[in-house]
Amino acid sequence: MEILIAFSYSEKMDRSLAIQLALLHDTIEDTKTTYEEIQNLFGSIVADGVKALTKDTALEKEKV
């Protein structure tokens, strides 16, 4: 939903892309689906968007 809200303020919004990213944003981190699989099914733009929204587990978590 945050993705859709952020995009909704832009007149140049690609609503189709926003919906795809909203639906797929946790796919890589929560399933066994790979970037390459998303790229093959939905294209590079969607795959890149999903990758940008995926938490990088290689990064050290911030100490609280």
N, CA and C of each residue as an Amber inpcrd file, in Angstrom:
protein
   192
   0.8120000  -1.1910000   0.0000000   0.0000000   0.0000000   0.0000000
   0.8590000   1.2600000   0.0000000   1.9720000   1.2190000   0.7390000
   2.8530000   2.3890000   0.7740000   3.3720000   2.7250000  -0.6210000
   3.6650000   1.7020000  -1.3900000   4.1480000   1.9100000  -2.7510000
   3.0760000   2.6140000  -3.5740000   1.8490000   2.1360000  -3.4790000
   0.7630000   2.7400000  -4.2440000   0.5210000   4.1790000  -3.8180000
   0.5820000   4.4410000  -2.5260000   0.3910000   5.8050000  -2.0320000
   1.5010000   6.7090000  -2.5490000   2.7450000   6.2400000  -2.4750000
   3.8740000   7.0460000  -2.9470000   3.7410000   7.3570000  -4.4320000
   3.3630000   6.3770000  -5.2090000   3.2070000   6.5810000  -6.6430000
   2.0040000   7.4550000  -6.9780000   1.0000000   7.4410000  -6.1270000
  -0.2370000   8.1500000  -6.4540000  -0.0540000   9.6650000  -6.5130000
   1.0270000  10.1780000  -5.9480000   1.2780000  11.6160000  -5.9800000
   1.9230000  12.0710000  -7.2870000   2.2990000  11.1470000  -8.1120000
   2.9530000  11.4730000  -9.3700000   1.9770000  11.3460000 -10.5340000
   1.9390000  12.3650000 -11.3770000   1.0930000  12.2910000 -12.5540000
   1.6470000  11.3000000 -13.5670000   2.9350000  11.0260000 -13.4810000
   3.5810000  10.1110000 -14.4140000   3.5840000   8.6780000 -13.8740000
   2.7830000   8.4270000 -12.8730000   2.7440000   7.1230000 -12.2170000
   2.3770000   6.0100000 -13.1900000   3.1250000   4.9420000 -13.1430000
   2.7920000   3.7320000 -13.8880000   2.0110000   2.8400000 -12.9290000
   0.7080000   2.9370000 -12.9920000  -0.1400000   2.2160000 -12.0350000
   0.0520000   0.7040000 -12.1060000   0.2750000   0.1820000 -13.2880000
   0.5000000  -1.2510000 -13.4480000   1.7630000  -1.6700000 -12.7040000
   2.8280000  -0.8980000 -12.8680000   4.0770000  -1.2000000 -12.1700000
   3.8730000  -1.1020000 -10.6610000   3.1950000  -0.0770000 -10.2070000
   2.9690000   0.1090000  -8.7710000   2.2060000  -1.0690000  -8.1750000
   1.1980000  -1.5500000  -8.8830000   0.4140000  -2.6880000  -8.3900000
   1.2680000  -3.9460000  -8.3620000   2.0580000  -4.1780000  -9.4040000
   2.9180000  -5.3560000  -9.4390000   3.9200000  -5.3320000  -8.2870000
   4.5220000  -4.1740000  -8.0310000   5.4930000  -4.0700000  -6.9340000
   4.8200000  -4.2360000  -5.5800000   3.6230000  -3.6930000  -5.4420000
   2.8960000  -3.8390000  -4.1820000   2.6050000  -5.3090000  -3.8960000
   2.2580000  -6.0420000  -4.9310000   1.9340000  -7.4570000  -4.7510000
   3.1660000  -8.3370000  -4.5770000   4.2680000  -7.9760000  -5.2120000
   5.4530000  -8.8430000  -5.2300000   6.5760000  -8.4120000  -4.2750000
   6.4090000  -7.3030000  -3.5590000   7.5280000  -6.7070000  -2.8300000
   8.2320000  -7.6370000  -1.8350000   7.5570000  -8.5810000  -1.2280000
   8.1950000  -9.4860000  -0.2640000   8.5130000 -10.8590000  -0.8430000
   8.3030000 -11.0360000  -2.1220000   8.4450000 -12.3620000  -2.7280000
   9.8420000 -12.9470000  -2.5530000  10.8830000 -12.1750000  -2.8140000
  12.2440000 -12.7030000  -2.7320000  12.6240000 -13.0280000  -1.2930000
  12.2700000 -12.1590000  -0.3560000  12.6930000 -12.4020000   1.0240000
  11.8240000 -13.4230000   1.7560000  10.5930000 -13.6250000   1.3300000
   9.6940000 -14.5240000   2.0530000   9.4430000 -15.8630000   1.3760000
   9.9620000 -16.0580000   0.1600000   9.7620000 -17.3220000  -0.5590000
  11.0970000 -17.7590000  -1.1690000  11.0700000 -18.8670000  -1.8560000
  12.2770000 -19.3540000  -2.5390000  12.4020000 -18.7740000  -3.9470000
  11.5100000 -17.8650000  -4.2990000  11.5340000 -17.2410000  -5.6160000
  12.7830000 -16.3730000  -5.7570000  13.4190000 -16.4390000  -6.9120000
  14.6390000 -15.6750000  -7.1500000  14.3570000 -14.4400000  -8.0030000
  15.3190000 -13.5420000  -7.9920000  15.2610000 -12.3520000  -8.8420000
  15.0860000 -12.7800000 -10.2960000  15.8360000 -13.7760000 -10.7130000
  15.8000000 -14.2420000 -12.1000000  14.4210000 -14.7750000 -12.4860000
  13.7660000 -15.4640000 -11.5640000  12.4240000 -15.9720000 -11.8470000
  11.4330000 -14.8190000 -12.0410000  11.5280000 -13.8230000 -11.1850000
  10.6550000 -12.6500000 -11.3240000  10.9600000 -11.9360000 -12.6360000
  12.2400000 -11.8140000 -12.9480000  12.6510000 -11.1590000 -14.2010000
  12.0780000 -11.8980000 -15.4120000  12.1480000 -13.2140000 -15.4020000
  11.6310000 -14.0050000 -16.5190000  10.1140000 -13.8870000 -16.6570000
   9.4170000 -13.8110000 -15.5300000   7.9570000 -13.7510000 -15.5610000
   7.4000000 -12.3410000 -15.7820000   8.0680000 -11.3280000 -15.2020000
   7.4980000  -9.9820000 -15.1930000   8.3700000  -8.9250000 -15.8650000
   9.6070000  -9.2760000 -16.2010000  10.5050000  -8.3200000 -16.8460000
  11.4710000  -7.6710000 -15.8680000  12.4710000  -7.0060000 -16.4270000
  13.5500000  -6.4150000 -15.6330000  13.0940000  -5.2530000 -14.7540000
  12.1840000  -4.4430000 -15.2510000  11.7470000  -3.2790000 -14.4670000
  11.0660000  -3.7380000 -13.1790000  10.1810000  -4.7090000 -13.2820000
   9.5010000  -5.2280000 -12.0930000  10.5050000  -5.9280000 -11.1860000
  11.3720000  -6.7560000 -11.7580000  12.3610000  -7.4740000 -10.9530000
  13.2840000  -6.5050000 -10.2220000  13.7070000  -5.4500000 -10.8910000
  14.5650000  -4.4480000 -10.2490000  13.8240000  -3.7460000  -9.1110000
  12.5540000  -3.4650000  -9.3110000  11.7580000  -2.8410000  -8.2600000
  11.5980000  -3.7380000  -7.0560000  11.3430000  -5.0060000  -7.3000000
  11.2120000  -5.9690000  -6.2040000  12.5410000  -6.0840000  -5.4600000
  13.6300000  -6.1440000  -6.2050000  14.9560000  -6.2400000  -5.5830000
  15.2410000  -5.0080000  -4.7200000  14.8440000  -3.8440000  -5.1980000
  15.0740000  -2.6070000  -4.4370000  14.2700000  -2.6010000  -3.1380000
  13.1440000  -3.2840000  -3.1190000  12.2960000  -3.3250000  -1.9340000
  12.6000000  -4.4950000  -1.0060000  13.5240000  -5.3660000  -1.4210000
  13.8720000  -6.5460000  -0.6440000  14.9310000  -6.2070000   0.3960000
  14.6920000  -6.6610000   1.6280000  15.6650000  -6.4450000   2.6980000
  16.9250000  -7.2240000   2.3840000  18.0790000  -6.5700000   2.5480000
  19.3630000  -7.2140000   2.3070000  19.8060000  -7.8660000   3.6100000
  19.6610000  -9.1850000   3.6980000  19.9930000  -9.9000000   4.9230000
  21.4990000  -9.9860000   5.1510000  22.2860000  -9.6160000   4.1550000
  23.7440000  -9.6220000   4.3100000  24.2220000  -8.4430000   5.1490000
  23.3900000  -7.4140000   5.2500000  23.7570000  -6.2350000   6.0340000
  23.5660000  -6.5170000   7.5120000  24.4740000  -6.0160000   8.3220000
  24.3810000  -6.1930000   9.7690000  23.2240000  -5.3510000  10.3040000
  22.4380000  -5.9540000  11.1760000  21.3170000  -5.2260000  11.7470000
  21.8300000  -4.1510000  12.6920000  21.1440000  -3.0340000  12.6950000
  21.5090000  -1.9220000  13.5590000  21.2490000  -2.3030000  15.0110000
  22.2110000  -2.0080000  15.8640000  22.0440000  -2.3000000  17.2870000
  21.1320000  -1.2640000  17.9150000  20.1900000  -1.7340000  18.6960000
  19.2270000  -0.8240000  19.3250000  19.6300000  -0.5540000  20.7440000
